[in-house]
Amino acid sequence: MSDKKEKNIFPTECADLEKVHRYKVEKRFSKVNTNAFAKTPVKDQSFKSFYKGLPGILNTQKFNRFVEKMALAKKNGRPIIWSMGGHVIKVGLGPVLRSLIEEGWVDAIVMNSAASIHDSEIARFGETSEDVSEAIRDGSFGMAEETSVDYLKALSDGVSKGYGWGESLAKWLSEETFDSSNYSVLSKCWENQIPVTVHGALGTDIIWQHPECEGKMIGLAGERDFKKLIHILKSLEGGVFLNWGSAVILPEVFLKAFTCARNLGADLKVFSTVNFDQIQHYRPRVNILDRPTSEGGSKYSFTGHHEFMMPLLAQCLIDL
């Protein structure tokens, strides 16, 4: 057995905290003070009073800055572009968007194809969103005849007249007399001459399940709307682009259209982008927030359910 003494690798002395350097709190910068605290809730108060009573800390501060960006864009006549996935429409936010259009807070709308399908069903039938888990059991999911057949006919008619995907549907829903037309975002766009584009991928929506669906027609409609979106984005400088609940399709479409806008000479540096969603996904973060604004723009992200977040933002804008 070796009689070599083991070396103690741990220190044998302790730090002397009596020698630390301290300062008075009055000399310190504090990020939080009671001036920013929430106000006591008051029964039956106005929305403006409620909102001003929120704590002026973290996301409330960021949200206020974003609202200021929206207000500045509107004041300067710069575009405010709203893009959205299907969930935004099917949770009942059509009336909110229609009101924002009326109040001048929307200069263009960008939808994925699912959003346009939900909007058309709401306008025509006053209802949408089938039980997929139940309907897929017998293969009936997406097989409602009127939904796809009439949608595709309207799209075909519009394309034959030179319209894109969004315009074709918006014109159809505006000109037909449906019981719930006053809930449609697409028809409101047509009535108020707001540009609207629709973007979809092959096989992603129920319209592809029907024999009337023609890839050539949808491809042409999509091509026209992609080029229209490029034209819209060429004027984004000083404006705002909002993405609501599209995790894949619209972030990818936006990045390519934005690239083309710059390639065609648009000087896009100072503008704002924002992503609203229940979860912050990779593509919206990278394609909408990080990459496009790297030349000096502003980016924001807010996490929450659309049925809470959009009415909150809308009321803030209406009350300005």
KOLKE-923052 format. One line per 10 residues: their letters; for each residue x, y, z of C-alpha. Coordinates in nm, 2 decimals. Example, Ala and Ser with C-alpha at 12.3 -4.5 7.8 and 13.67 -1.06 7.14 Angstrom:
residues 2
as = 1.23/-0.45/0.78  1.37/-0.11/0.71;
This chain:
residues 320
msdkkeknif = 0.00/0.00/0.00  0.14/0.34/-0.09  0.20/0.58/0.20  0.20/0.89/-0.04  -0.02/1.16/0.11  -0.32/1.26/-0.11  -0.33/1.62/-0.22  -0.63/1.83/-0.11  -0.77/1.98/-0.42  -1.03/2.19/-0.24;
ptecadlekv = -0.95/2.54/-0.10  -0.89/2.55/0.28  -0.96/2.91/0.31  -1.30/3.10/0.28  -1.36/3.43/0.12  -1.39/3.73/0.35  -1.72/3.89/0.28  -1.64/4.17/0.52  -1.43/4.32/0.23  -1.70/4.33/-0.04;
hrykvekrfs = -1.78/4.67/-0.19  -2.14/4.78/-0.14  -2.34/5.09/-0.24  -2.67/5.25/-0.14  -2.99/5.15/-0.32  -3.05/5.52/-0.41  -2.75/5.50/-0.65  -2.87/5.19/-0.83  -3.08/5.18/-1.15  -3.39/4.96/-1.09;
kvntnafakt = -3.59/4.82/-1.38  -3.91/4.80/-1.17  -4.07/5.06/-0.94  -4.42/5.11/-0.80  -4.50/5.37/-1.07  -4.52/5.08/-1.32  -4.73/4.86/-1.10  -5.09/4.75/-1.19  -5.37/4.96/-1.07  -5.64/4.82/-0.84;
pvkdqsfksf = -5.93/4.67/-1.04  -6.24/4.89/-1.05  -6.59/4.76/-1.12  -6.75/4.87/-1.45  -6.45/5.07/-1.56  -6.39/5.16/-1.93  -6.15/4.96/-2.14  -5.91/5.25/-2.17  -5.90/5.28/-1.79  -5.85/4.90/-1.76;
ykglpgilnt = -5.57/4.90/-2.01  -5.39/5.19/-1.85  -5.42/5.00/-1.53  -5.20/4.71/-1.65  -4.85/4.70/-1.51  -4.61/4.89/-1.73  -4.36/4.62/-1.73  -4.22/4.36/-1.98  -4.48/4.26/-2.24  -4.72/4.55/-2.16;
qkfnrfvekm = -4.43/4.79/-2.24  -4.35/4.60/-2.56  -4.72/4.59/-2.66  -4.75/4.96/-2.61  -4.45/5.02/-2.83  -4.60/4.80/-3.10  -4.93/4.99/-3.08  -4.73/5.31/-3.12  -4.57/5.17/-3.44  -4.92/5.09/-3.57;
alakkngrpi = -5.04/5.44/-3.50  -4.73/5.60/-3.66  -4.77/5.38/-3.97  -5.13/5.49/-4.01  -5.05/5.86/-3.94  -4.78/5.85/-4.21  -5.00/5.66/-4.46  -4.77/5.36/-4.46  -4.93/5.01/-4.51  -5.06/4.79/-4.23;
iwsmgghvik = -5.07/4.44/-4.36  -5.26/4.16/-4.18  -5.18/3.79/-4.26  -5.36/3.51/-4.09  -5.41/3.13/-4.07  -5.74/2.95/-4.06  -5.77/2.94/-3.68  -5.81/3.32/-3.67  -6.12/3.31/-3.88  -6.28/3.01/-3.73;
vglgpvlrsl = -6.26/3.14/-3.37  -6.50/3.42/-3.47  -6.27/3.72/-3.53  -6.43/3.82/-3.86  -6.63/4.11/-3.70  -6.32/4.24/-3.53  -6.13/4.25/-3.86  -6.42/4.40/-4.05  -6.44/4.68/-3.79  -6.06/4.74/-3.82;
ieegwvdaiv = -6.11/4.77/-4.20  -6.38/5.03/-4.15  -6.16/5.22/-3.91  -5.87/5.23/-4.15  -5.63/5.00/-3.97  -5.61/4.75/-4.25  -5.44/4.82/-4.59  -5.41/4.46/-4.71  -5.50/4.11/-4.60  -5.31/3.79/-4.66;
mnsaasihds = -5.47/3.45/-4.59  -5.37/3.09/-4.62  -5.62/2.88/-4.81  -5.77/2.73/-4.49  -5.87/3.08/-4.37  -6.05/3.15/-4.70  -6.24/2.82/-4.68  -6.36/2.90/-4.32  -6.45/3.25/-4.43  -6.66/3.13/-4.72;
eiarfgetse = -6.84/2.88/-4.50  -6.92/3.14/-4.24  -7.06/3.37/-4.50  -7.28/3.11/-4.66  -7.39/2.89/-4.37  -7.31/3.08/-4.06  -7.10/2.79/-3.93  -6.77/2.62/-4.00  -6.51/2.38/-3.85  -6.62/2.02/-3.86;
dvseairdgs = -6.52/1.76/-3.61  -6.22/1.61/-3.79  -6.15/1.33/-3.54  -6.50/1.20/-3.58  -6.54/1.26/-3.96  -6.21/1.10/-4.05  -6.33/0.76/-3.92  -6.57/0.70/-4.21  -6.39/0.92/-4.47  -6.64/1.20/-4.46;
fgmaeetsvd = -6.40/1.47/-4.35  -6.40/1.76/-4.59  -6.66/1.60/-4.82  -6.93/1.87/-4.77  -7.03/1.92/-5.14  -7.13/2.29/-5.14  -6.82/2.40/-4.96  -6.57/2.29/-5.22  -6.77/2.27/-5.54  -6.90/2.63/-5.51;
ylkalsdgvs = -6.57/2.76/-5.38  -6.39/2.61/-5.68  -6.65/2.74/-5.92  -6.61/3.09/-5.79  -6.23/3.05/-5.81  -6.25/2.92/-6.16  -6.48/3.20/-6.27  -6.26/3.47/-6.12  -5.94/3.32/-6.27  -6.10/3.32/-6.61;
kgygwgesla = -6.16/3.69/-6.58  -5.80/3.77/-6.47  -5.85/3.77/-6.10  -5.62/3.61/-5.84  -5.72/3.37/-5.56  -5.82/3.63/-5.31  -6.00/3.86/-5.54  -6.20/3.58/-5.70  -6.34/3.47/-5.37  -6.39/3.82/-5.23;
kwlseetfds = -6.59/3.92/-5.54  -6.81/3.61/-5.52  -6.89/3.64/-5.15  -6.96/4.01/-5.19  -7.19/3.98/-5.48  -7.39/3.68/-5.36  -7.67/3.73/-5.10  -7.58/3.50/-4.81  -7.75/3.52/-4.47  -7.41/3.57/-4.29;
snysvlskcw = -7.23/3.77/-4.55  -7.18/4.05/-4.29  -6.94/3.82/-4.11  -6.71/3.76/-4.40  -6.36/3.92/-4.41  -6.32/3.85/-4.78  -6.64/4.02/-4.88  -6.55/4.32/-4.66  -6.22/4.35/-4.85  -6.40/4.36/-5.18;
enqipvtvhg = -6.65/4.62/-5.06  -6.38/4.85/-4.92  -6.13/4.79/-5.20  -5.87/4.63/-4.97  -5.63/4.41/-5.15  -5.65/4.05/-5.04  -5.43/3.75/-5.14  -5.48/3.38/-5.06  -5.19/3.13/-5.05  -5.21/2.75/-5.03;
algtdiiwqh = -4.99/2.45/-5.09  -5.08/2.14/-5.29  -5.30/1.90/-5.11  -5.32/2.09/-4.78  -5.70/2.17/-4.79  -6.03/2.00/-4.84  -6.08/2.15/-5.19  -5.82/1.90/-5.32  -6.04/1.61/-5.22  -6.30/1.69/-5.49;
pecegkmigl = -6.31/1.61/-5.86  -6.37/1.98/-5.95  -6.03/2.08/-5.82  -5.78/2.16/-6.10  -5.42/2.22/-6.02  -5.37/2.44/-6.32  -5.64/2.68/-6.20  -5.52/2.69/-5.84  -5.16/2.73/-5.96  -5.25/3.03/-6.18;
agerdfkkli = -5.46/3.19/-5.90  -5.17/3.14/-5.65  -4.92/3.28/-5.90  -5.12/3.59/-5.94  -5.16/3.64/-5.57  -4.79/3.58/-5.50  -4.70/3.85/-5.75  -4.96/4.08/-5.60  -4.81/4.03/-5.26  -4.47/4.12/-5.39;
hilksleggv = -4.62/4.45/-5.52  -4.78/4.51/-5.18  -4.46/4.45/-4.99  -4.26/4.69/-5.21  -4.43/4.97/-5.01  -4.37/4.82/-4.66  -4.10/5.07/-4.56  -4.24/5.25/-4.26  -4.53/5.01/-4.23  -4.63/4.71/-4.03;
flnwgsavil = -4.67/4.34/-4.12  -4.87/4.13/-3.88  -4.87/3.75/-3.89  -5.15/3.58/-3.69  -5.14/3.20/-3.64  -4.97/3.08/-3.96  -4.67/2.87/-3.86  -4.56/2.75/-4.20  -4.74/2.86/-4.52  -4.74/3.24/-4.48;
pevflkaftc = -4.40/3.28/-4.32  -4.25/3.09/-4.62  -4.46/3.29/-4.87  -4.37/3.62/-4.70  -4.00/3.55/-4.71  -4.00/3.48/-5.08  -4.22/3.77/-5.17  -4.02/4.00/-4.95  -3.70/3.89/-5.12  -3.85/3.96/-5.46;
arnlgadlkv = -3.96/4.31/-5.35  -3.60/4.39/-5.25  -3.47/4.23/-5.56  -3.69/4.46/-5.77  -3.55/4.77/-5.61  -3.76/4.83/-5.30  -3.56/5.00/-5.02  -3.70/4.80/-4.72  -3.51/4.87/-4.40  -3.72/5.05/-4.14;
fstvnfdqiq = -4.06/4.87/-4.08  -4.21/4.65/-3.82  -4.31/4.28/-3.82  -4.50/4.10/-3.54  -4.60/3.74/-3.48  -4.91/3.66/-3.27  -4.96/3.29/-3.19  -5.04/3.04/-2.91  -4.68/2.91/-2.95  -4.38/3.09/-3.10;
hyrprvnild = -4.28/2.87/-3.39  -3.95/2.85/-3.58  -4.06/2.99/-3.92  -4.25/3.30/-3.81  -3.96/3.38/-3.57  -3.69/3.35/-3.85  -3.88/3.43/-4.17  -4.10/3.71/-4.04  -3.92/3.86/-3.74  -3.54/3.80/-3.76;
rptseggsky = -3.43/3.79/-4.12  -3.64/4.07/-4.28  -3.57/4.32/-4.00  -3.19/4.27/-3.98  -3.13/4.59/-4.17  -3.28/4.80/-3.90  -3.65/4.72/-3.86  -3.84/4.64/-3.54  -3.98/4.30/-3.45  -4.23/4.19/-3.19;
sftghhefmm = -4.38/3.86/-3.07  -4.68/3.80/-2.85  -4.79/3.47/-2.72  -5.16/3.40/-2.65  -5.49/3.28/-2.79  -5.62/3.48/-3.09  -5.96/3.51/-2.94  -5.81/3.72/-2.66  -5.52/3.89/-2.83  -5.68/4.03/-3.15;
pllaqclidl = -5.98/4.20/-2.97  -5.73/4.34/-2.72  -5.52/4.49/-2.99  -5.82/4.61/-3.19  -5.97/4.79/-2.89  -5.63/4.96/-2.82  -5.63/5.08/-3.18  -5.99/5.20/-3.18  -5.94/5.39/-2.86  -5.63/5.58/-2.99;
